[in-house]
Every structure is written in structure tokens, then in C-alpha cells.
Amino acid sequence: EQVEAVAARAARLVALRRRPNADKRLALMFWNHPGGEENVSASNLNVPRSLEALSLDLNAAGYAIPPLSEARWTDAARAMLGAFYRHEELDSLRERELAVTLPVARYRAWLDALPAARRDAVQARWGDPARHWSVRTIDGETVFVIPAFRDGALTVLPQPPRAARVGEAYHDTAAPPDHLYLAAYLWVRDVLDADALIHLGTHGTQEFLPGKDRGLSAHDDAFVVLGGMPVVYPYIQDNIGEA
């Protein structure tokens, strides 16, 4: 199983290099720290200005991504972050096309397929996913509502709190990620089917999820959330050209 996971990741990396830029779908998760919906930054990184610059570079490289202004990014980011503090804001995000949905049934099927130790740890800590604060019933279906901003071939999401509340358990390598955190990554991988994920901002939380800190297996949480999806770090300029 470990060999299969490594092979799948390698295949995705090869496909990423061979696919024309104009045909690639990208997702970007930005980390917000210090906390606060008005503080759209990641440890002193100006996230909106960085996103504007990144959109210009990607557009120039032939991606189907329009140049987007810092002001537009700022407005969208603040609205999305607001839902992490005032959960009722999720409903207005959908109306503004600043959110996507993932069926809870699809999430349950994925969760049930994880190794028992990983699945049981998540369920023991976070309970029934259908009772999560981000879940709504829409057109008769129970779904996660996930803050996300889409423009062209780029989808931008704030990295959800890894332990349900902003600022909690950032560096707790024992606490499993909560349901919304896992659902957001699952949506990027399996619904958006992103060719690559950009993690923007130092340092985020994915690398601090439970499991080993080196020599990761396919079932350590830091890899469970990614599957075979390639990850790109935009501060390494060469990687942007290959994304």
C-alpha cells in the first residue's frame, strides 16, 4: 500500500509537468496568523499582495487565471475568514459565491476507508461529522460548507482551523485534524481535482499534523490529507513555473 501511494504521487508529478499550463487547475490555501479576520497575513506575509503578484505571474505563464487585484483578494479573504469566527456567515458566503460544498456522505465514505487508527482518532475527538458547525442541509442533502473563492482555474481557500477553533492546537502533534479541515482537503483533491495545491504562508499547519516528522508513511495525517496531490511552495520561484 505504501508503494502504491508513492507511485500515485510520482504519477501525478509527471502528469503535472506534461500538462499544458492552460489546462491546469490550481488550488491555493493560505494560512492566517496571527488570528483575526481583518488580519489577512501569514506571519507578516502580505497575503493579498502576494496573491495579486502570483495571479499576474501565473497569467503571464499561460494559466487560465485572470490578474486579480489586491483589493479584491482582501475583500474575499476577510469574508471567508469571518466564517471561522461567526459561523452563521457561511450562509452569506454561499450567496456571494465564496463557498463550495462537500456531501457529508462522501466525506464519511472517505473517512471510513482510512486505517482504523486514523479514523477512530478523528471520530473519538470530533464526533459525528454531520453535527459540525460548518454543516448545512441544502436541497435535502447534508453538506459541509467550505469557504472558497474561485476565479478562472484558481481556487483560493483559507486553511481551516485544524482543531475546530481559530488558534487552537496549531502545534499539537497529537490532536487529529477536525472534520472541516479534512473535508476541505478532500474537496480540493477529489471534487476540484486540482493538479496542484499551493500552500501560501509560513508555516501553516499541515506539516504539524499527527504522525512522524520524517520518513512519513501514506497513513500519517500529513499525507492523508494530501493523497497523491502535488504541493507547490510559491516562494521557490522555479516551482511556480512547474506548477
N, C-alpha and C positions, 0 to 999 in steps of 0.2 A: 504493500500500500504506500509506503514511503517512496519507493522507486517510482510508482505511478504518479505521485504528486509532483516529484521533481521533474519527471518527463513532461507533465502537463504544463508546468511553469516554463520549461525550456521551449516548448512548442509555441506558447503564447508570445514569448520574447522574439522568436524567429518570425512569427506572423506580424508582430508589431513593426519589425524592421522592413518587411517586404511590402506591407500595405501602403498605398499612396496616402500622403498626408490628408488629401481632400476627403478620403473615405474613413478617416479615423474618428471615433467617438472618445472624448476625454471626460473624465470626472476630476474634480478638484475638491479636496476637503481642506478647509482652513481651520486652524486652531486659534481659539480666542483666550488670550491670557495677558494681563490679569483679567479676572472676570468682570462682567458688566456689559450690558447690551449696547451702550454707547461707545465702548472701547473696542473698536474693530482693529485689533492689533494682536500680534503674536510675539510676546516677549520683545517689545519695542520695534517689531517689524510693522511698517505701514501696509496693512493688508490691501486696502482698496487701491492704493497707488501701485502696489506690486501686481495686483490683478490687471489693472489698466495696462501696465507695461507688458505683462505676459500676453494679454489678448492681442496687443499690437504685434508682438514677435511671432505669435502663432499664426496670425492672419498673413503676415509677410512670408511665412514659411509654407503657405498654401493650405492651411487648415480652414475648414468651413466655419470659422469663428469670427464674428464681426469685431472690430475695435470697439471697446466699451469704456466709457468714461469713469473716472474715479468717483464722481458724484453718484452715478447710477449704482456702482458697486456698493458704495457706502449705504445708500438707502435700502438696497436689498439685504445687505448683511445685517443691518440693525433690525430690520423687520424679522428676519429669520432667527436671530439670536434672542429677540424678545420672547419668542415662544418657549424658550428654556426657562424663563423667569415667570411668565404668565401663560400658563398652559392653554387658556382659552383663546389665545392669539392664533393657535393652529387653524381655527376655522376661517379667520380672515386671510391667512396665508393662502389657503386653497382658493379663495375668491380672487386673490391677486396673482394667481399662478406662481406662487412662491413655495409650493409644496408638491410632493408626489405621494403616492400611496403604495403600500405593500400588503396584500391579504395576510391576515394572521394565520390562516390555514396553510398558506405557502411557507410562512416562517416556521410554523410548528413542524411541518414535514422535514424541513432542513434541520431544525434543532433535534428532532427525533433520530435523524440519521448520524448525528455526531457520536463519537465514542461515549460510552455510558458515563465515564468520569466527568467529561466536559459537560454533557447535557445535564447530569444530575446536579453539578455545582451551580449552573445557571438557574435551574428551576428551584433549587433549595434556597438560593439567595433572593431571587426576584419573583418567585411565584408564577401565577398564571399570566402568560403574556397578554391575554385578552383584557386584563384589568390594568394594564399600563396606562399612564396618563395621556400618552400620545395616541391611543386607540379610539377610533370613532366607528360608528355604523353608517355606511354610505351606500345608498341604493340596496339596502338589505344585506350588505357584506361588511364583516368586521375587518377593519384595515388599520395599519399603522399610518399615521400622517407624518411625513418626514420633510422638514424644511429643505428646500432645494430651489435653486434659480437656474433656469435653462435658457441659453441663447446660442442658436446655431448648434454646433457639435460639442459645445462645452456645457457641462452641468456643474454648478458650484454648490457645495453643501457645507455648512458649519459642522465640524466634527462634534457629534453629540456627546453629552456628558457620559463618561464611561461608567459612572455609578449613579445614574438617575438624576442627581442634582449637580449643578454647576459647582466646580471647585472641590468636589468630594472624591477622595481616593485616587488622585492623579498618579501617585507613585506607589500605590498599594498593589504589589505584585501577587497578592493572594486573592483579592476580590475579583470575581468574574465580571466581565462586562455585562451591562444590563440589556434588556430586550431591544430598546430603541437603537442602541449603539450597534448591536448585531444586525438588526433589521436594515439599518442604513447601508452598511457594507454589503449585505446580501442584495439589496436593491441595485446598488451600483454594479455588482458582479453579474447578477443573473437576470435582472429586468432591463436596466440600461444596457447591459452587456458592453461595458466600457472596454476599450482597447488598452487603456492605461489609466491609473489613478495617480494624480499629483497630490502629494501631501505638502501643503504650504504652511510654513511657520515652525519655528523651533520652540518646543520639540514635539508637540503633540503627545498623544497617549498610547497609540497603537503599540509602540515598541515596549511599553511597560506592562502589557497585559500578562496574565499568569502564564507560567511555563519557564523554560530555561532562558538564560540571557545570551546563550551562544549555542551553536550546533542545534538549531531548532528542528523539531520534527513537524510533520504535516499536521499534527494534532495539538501542538502548542497554540495557545489562543492567538498569539501574534500572527500566526499563519492561517489559523482557522478563519479569521475574518477576511483574509485576502484571497484564499484559494490559490488559483494559478494566475491571478491578475498581476501584471507588471506594475511596479510602483516607480514613479519618477520624482526626483527632487529638483525643483527648478533653479535652485541656487548653483547647481552644477550645469553650466551653460551647455556643455556638449550633450547632456541628456535631453534637453529641451528639443534639440534638433532631431533626436531619435524618437521622440515620444509618439 
